[in-house]
Amino acid sequence: MNADPLPSDAHVMPTYGRLPVALSHGQGCWVWDTTGRRLLDGLAGIAVNTLGHNHPRLVPALQEQIGKLIHTSNYYHSPLQSRLASKLCEISGLENVFFCNSGLEANEAALKIARKFGHDRGNTAPEILVFEGAFHGRSIATLSATANPKIQAGFGPLVPGFVRVPLNDVAAVEAAIAAHPNITAIFLETIQGEGGINPARVQFLQALRRVCDEHDLLLMLDEVQCGIGRTGKWFAHQWAGIKPDVMPLAKGLGSGVPIGAVVCGPRAAGVLKAGNHGTTFGGNPLAMRAGIETLTIMEEDGLLANAEAVGATLRGALSDGLAGEAGLVEIRGQGLMLGIELDRPAGVLLTQCLDAGLLISVTADRVVRLLPPLILTHDEAREIAARLVPLIKALLGQPKP
Ligand SMILES: *Cc1c(COP(=O)(O)O)cnc(C)c1O
């Protein structure tokens, strides 16, 4: 069937069980494989390709930037860093930004800020409150903050100093803070991604903001996956009308160019001083230009409103299509960050969707996850549902394993 066989991965470290497809190029919300087959991109490289593929304004801007400067060093001033930092502060209402290259690096910086915040107050063994279902990355510190035992297995000893409680349980948070006076920060994803699209409820976020103010703690919201317009606001916590003290960002910020950022409000902005943290690549001109162009195009093309409106179409088409299915547990999420929880493992859908010309993800074993580009049209949203719904129905029509 494959005219063009899959490339040999003999010399690629096998950290991923890959699907049997090799992609060659893309346009908008569509990608083509090396055999010429066209697939609808319901995943955007895991919430990364905000503007889809081969965007007509992003690509020339990046080409121009490559011809000017790709990399300099943080030894020098950078006009592009200043511009992107100002823009991120404008849309978040926060105060300053540290740039890095990925989600785990942004979280690593947040964890350093939380510890230093404690040390600055005479707390030499600071602890950080984290949550069940959390995913924060795969470095030693961020996998220690992550909840999934599969991600931690084989990499102990874990970094100490994390206390874990259930999500959306204010009483558990208050009890943990009472029992652990060294806690300096509360750290969570505003909407858990890898954990199965589990939103922190609005009232819970508001309660955490209150608790942090009362106890002089930092509220650190990992918006690496749910931020940058995906839910229909710039940042998912803005639906709760609160502001975090520390907000790690990455995935969608560069529309495919690697970038990370940690954005800080007034209580955290002064914690790291010259010499406390650094990065070689972070804040490089190519990544900064990608961030600036992404945010500018999102604004000019109304992509926040699009994420909300097209997200509603997608969600509507999914819930109509799956209405009455006993094996459907719940459709969750916001805007173009949606999870469909089934009553059984959903991994078989990955190759079935591939055969139907659709890229998706399955996370937390039973949750089909959709994170399409924010340029998705209403027709493309209906097309995702048209390809996905029959496969889910067929799976749910089989005897439950
Ligand atoms: C993807 C993700 C990370 C890790 O980002 P990397 O760029 O893969 O290091 C951290 N937190 C959340 C919420 C994520 O979704």
Ligand as a Chemical Component Dictionary entry (heavy atoms), coordinates in Angstrom:
data_LIG
# 
_chem_comp.id                   LIG 
_chem_comp.type                 NON-POLYMER 
_chem_comp.pdbx_formal_charge   0 
_chem_comp.three_letter_code    LIG 
# 
loop_
_chem_comp_atom.comp_id 
_chem_comp_atom.atom_id 
_chem_comp_atom.alt_atom_id 
_chem_comp_atom.type_symbol 
_chem_comp_atom.charge 
_chem_comp_atom.model_Cartn_x 
_chem_comp_atom.model_Cartn_y 
_chem_comp_atom.model_Cartn_z 
_chem_comp_atom.pdbx_ordinal 
LIG C1 C1 C 0 3.682 19.603 26.964 1  
LIG C2 C2 C 0 3.579 20.098 28.352 2  
LIG C3 C3 C 0 4.719 20.348 29.121 3  
LIG C4 C4 C 0 6.110 20.007 28.641 4  
LIG O1 O1 O 0 6.466 20.729 27.525 5  
LIG P1 P1 P 0 7.736 20.247 26.650 6  
LIG O2 O2 O 0 7.890 21.350 25.655 7  
LIG O3 O3 O 0 7.387 18.928 26.046 8  
LIG O4 O4 O 0 8.878 20.157 27.588 9  
LIG C5 C5 C 0 4.547 20.899 30.366 10 
LIG N1 N1 N 0 3.326 21.188 30.847 11 
LIG C6 C6 C 0 2.210 20.958 30.130 12 
LIG C7 C7 C 0 0.887 21.325 30.697 13 
LIG C8 C8 C 0 2.299 20.396 28.879 14 
LIG O5 O5 O 0 1.187 20.135 28.181 15 
# 
loop_
_chem_comp_bond.comp_id 
_chem_comp_bond.atom_id_1 
_chem_comp_bond.atom_id_2 
_chem_comp_bond.value_order 
_chem_comp_bond.pdbx_ordinal 
LIG C1 C2 SING 1  
LIG C2 C3 SING 2  
LIG C2 C8 DOUB 3  
LIG C3 C4 SING 4  
LIG C3 C5 DOUB 5  
LIG C4 O1 SING 6  
LIG O1 P1 SING 7  
LIG P1 O2 DOUB 8  
LIG P1 O3 SING 9  
LIG P1 O4 SING 10 
LIG C5 N1 SING 11 
LIG N1 C6 DOUB 12 
LIG C6 C7 SING 13 
LIG C6 C8 SING 14 
LIG C8 O5 SING 15 
# 
